Amino acid sequence: MKIDLSGRIALVTGSTAGIGEAAAQALASAGANVVVNGRNADHVSATAKRLGGRGIAADVSTSEGAAAVIEQLPDVDILVNNTGIFATQPVFEIPDEKWLRFFQINVLSGVRLARHYAPRMTDRGRGRVIFVRSSGLRLSAMDSTAALLDA
């Protein structure tokens, strides 16, 4: 099945490498106008150029970074929240500060953007919001950010 996303604007966060870059490439191949996002301006620029899209360098894990993205890109048709981190240590050894950072990046970064874009999509009668996470990186059955997203 061929999907035609011509004329659609797709924002993919954390898209300068890995799963995010692959998602951005797939959307671009389907005809979407892809907007690449990441924290490193050089990586964002290089990836956007490679994919034939545009880039916005901003740390979406902060409210200021999310606001900068929204200011530069007030509307999207597709939002792929791919930004995320994980720990390689046992779940009960992770300090509170790190858990708060996980939540800030893995959950709240996407919620901030979805809070802005989803109502506009609803008003237009179309749009998609996608939250990406990798179950392959689960620390244990107690992986709380994954459990929150599964709820």
RAZIJO-V531179 format. One record per residue. N is the residue number from 0. NEAR is the number of other C-alpha atoms within 10 Angstrom. Layout:
n->N near->NEAR
n->N near->NEAR
This chain:
n->0 near->3
n->1 near->5
n->2 near->9
n->3 near->12
n->4 near->17
n->5 near->13
n->6 near->10
n->7 near->18
n->8 near->22
n->9 near->27
n->10 near->29
n->11 near->27
n->12 near->32
n->13 near->25
n->14 near->28
n->15 near->25
n->16 near->14
n->17 near->10
n->18 near->16
n->19 near->22
n->20 near->21
n->21 near->14
n->22 near->20
n->23 near->30
n->24 near->23
n->25 near->14
n->26 near->24
n->27 near->21
n->28 near->17
n->29 near->15
n->30 near->17
n->31 near->22
n->32 near->24
n->33 near->26
n->34 near->25
n->35 near->29
n->36 near->31
n->37 near->24
n->38 near->18
n->39 near->13
n->40 near->15
n->41 near->13
n->42 near->18
n->43 near->24
n->44 near->20
n->45 near->15
n->46 near->24
n->47 near->23
n->48 near->13
n->49 near->11
n->50 near->20
n->51 near->15
n->52 near->19
n->53 near->18
n->54 near->25
n->55 near->23
n->56 near->20
n->57 near->21
n->58 near->22
n->59 near->26
n->60 near->22
n->61 near->15
n->62 near->15
n->63 near->12
n->64 near->17
n->65 near->19
n->66 near->18
n->67 near->17
n->68 near->21
n->69 near->17
n->70 near->10
n->71 near->9
n->72 near->14
n->73 near->12
n->74 near->17
n->75 near->22
n->76 near->21
n->77 near->24
n->78 near->23
n->79 near->22
n->80 near->25
n->81 near->26
n->82 near->24
n->83 near->20
n->84 near->13
n->85 near->17
n->86 near->13
n->87 near->9
n->88 near->9
n->89 near->9
n->90 near->16
n->91 near->8
n->92 near->7
n->93 near->12
n->94 near->9
n->95 near->10
n->96 near->8
n->97 near->12
n->98 near->16
n->99 near->11
n->100 near->15
n->101 near->19
n->102 near->17
n->103 near->18
n->104 near->22
n->105 near->24
n->106 near->21
n->107 near->17
n->108 near->23
n->109 near->25
n->110 near->17
n->111 near->17
n->112 near->21
n->113 near->20
n->114 near->10
n->115 near->16
n->116 near->22
n->117 near->21
n->118 near->12
n->119 near->17
n->120 near->18
n->121 near->11
n->122 near->9
n->123 near->10
n->124 near->8
n->125 near->11
n->126 near->19
n->127 near->15
n->128 near->19
n->129 near->13
n->130 near->17
n->131 near->18
n->132 near->19
n->133 near->12
n->134 near->10
n->135 near->6
n->136 near->13
n->137 near->17
n->138 near->16
n->139 near->11
n->140 near->9
n->141 near->11
n->142 near->14
n->143 near->16
n->144 near->18
n->145 near->19
n->146 near->10
n->147 near->10
n->148 near->12
n->149 near->7
n->150 near->6
